[in-house]
């Protein structure tokens, strides 16, 4: 659709406007000239007067949600139930997945497309996803994810992290696969617990940084190790960034040790992370220690929210709704004021632009035409209740209506 106007909507709960999207990009935002309805919560009130104009009936509008940490290649969403198994450790989960994934056909385009459609149903239009790259699957997972995204016509925009789930240095040949992935267009390569998985953190980081510098891609490192072992690896990463040309290109996923840093070390460590331009992604898991999120915000350290794996061989939990993840983040960190609640929603939307290499992602002129309508009084109400997404527009195309995906 070359042009679409979503009329009478309240961006971030503000006064009603008409928002126009041309060729997939927001081109104009103007005060609503005539209020033609009210936000009564019924999806029937969000109706199209013609193919190029939709009456939003005064519903709350948010930008498309951004999932900054997903594993869409290995979800079995929509497939028969698979029971949880294996030892409940990182090593145990890896071993269980390697033993079982072929049996369940992971990865495959159908289940990957199913999870992307579920993301769309909840209003997620931009996704940064880790895709397994290892000696068993090779680069096939990346091809599967690309096929699934193409089948949805670009409604969900995907950024790939080529991810060595089974380790790097301990699996000879994985560095070569990561190099091929970077050369083939992956925006990022991944790492995994350099100390506890590979047991050679310097070698893993040297290998990853060499590839990233040569191809100009980013690095996204899963870091589960806690305590001083995790802090030690932060320090190694900061030092490696300072000696490279990769400032503002490194992200740490999970990074649980950041919630365990003693007060005597925290200031210096956070200053180092900020100086290196290192960002953070979290899934705000139940039972984890809170991050020093206020200090991260003050220092300009980017924080993104993600679903991690859902309905896969690691965990049966998750529904793909980033707004619920933002709710978990708010609860984990004891967030209660209106300002801070709104900040949690911003983490799930506009503040996540950089994680998918966008300069802006908001209900603003020049942003991709992604609009999510909800029956909510304000942003705070939307976070607390996570109501059904009444309408989702992705790049100027209506893809979800009344909680049902149309593509």
Number of C-alpha atoms within 10 A of each C-alpha: 13 11 17 26 22 23 28 29 30 26 25 20 18 12 13 23 22 22 27 22 28 17 15 21 21 25 19 15 17 12 14 17 11 11 15 12 14 16 20 14 16 12 19 12 17 25 14 15 9 9 10 16 17 21 22 31 27 29 31 26 28 26 28 29 31 31 32 31 24 23 24 32 29 29 26 26 23 14 12 8 11 13 10 15 14 15 12 12 10 16 13 14 18 18 14 18 19 15 11 13 14 12 8 14 12 21 24 20 21 18 23 27 25 18 24 27 27 20 24 30 25 28 34 30 31 27 24 23 27 28 28 25 27 25 14 11 13 16 19 17 24 24 14 22 28 20 16 25 19 15 14 15 10 15 24 24 20 20 21 24 30 30 29 25 21 23 24 30 20 13 13 12 13 20 21 14 20 29 20 16 22 23 16 11 13 20 22 26 28 28 27 25 24 24 18 17 20 19 14 15 20 15 14 22 22 13 18 21 23 13 21 26 15 11 17 17 20 24 27 25 26 21 21 19 22 17 15 14 14 23 21 15 22 22 14 14 24 20 14 18 22 14 10 12 13 20 17 19 20 26 23 23 26 23 24 24 23 21 16 19 20 12 8 8 10 17 12 11 17 20 15 18 24 20 17 21 20 26 22 21 24 21 23 25 16 10 7 14 15 18 20 15 14 12 14 18 12 9 14 15 21 22 23 26 30 27 26 24 24 21 23 23 24 22 16 17 11 15 16 27 20 27 28 22 26 29 22 20 24 22 16 17 15 11 17 12 10 12 11 15 22 21 20 24 27 21 23 27 27 21 19 26 21 17 25 20 11 12 12 16 24 24 22 17 17 16 19 25 28 28 29 26 29 28 23 23 13 19 25 23 15 25 21 17 12 21 17 20 21 26 29 32 25 27 26 26 20 20 23 22 20 18 19 18 17 13 12
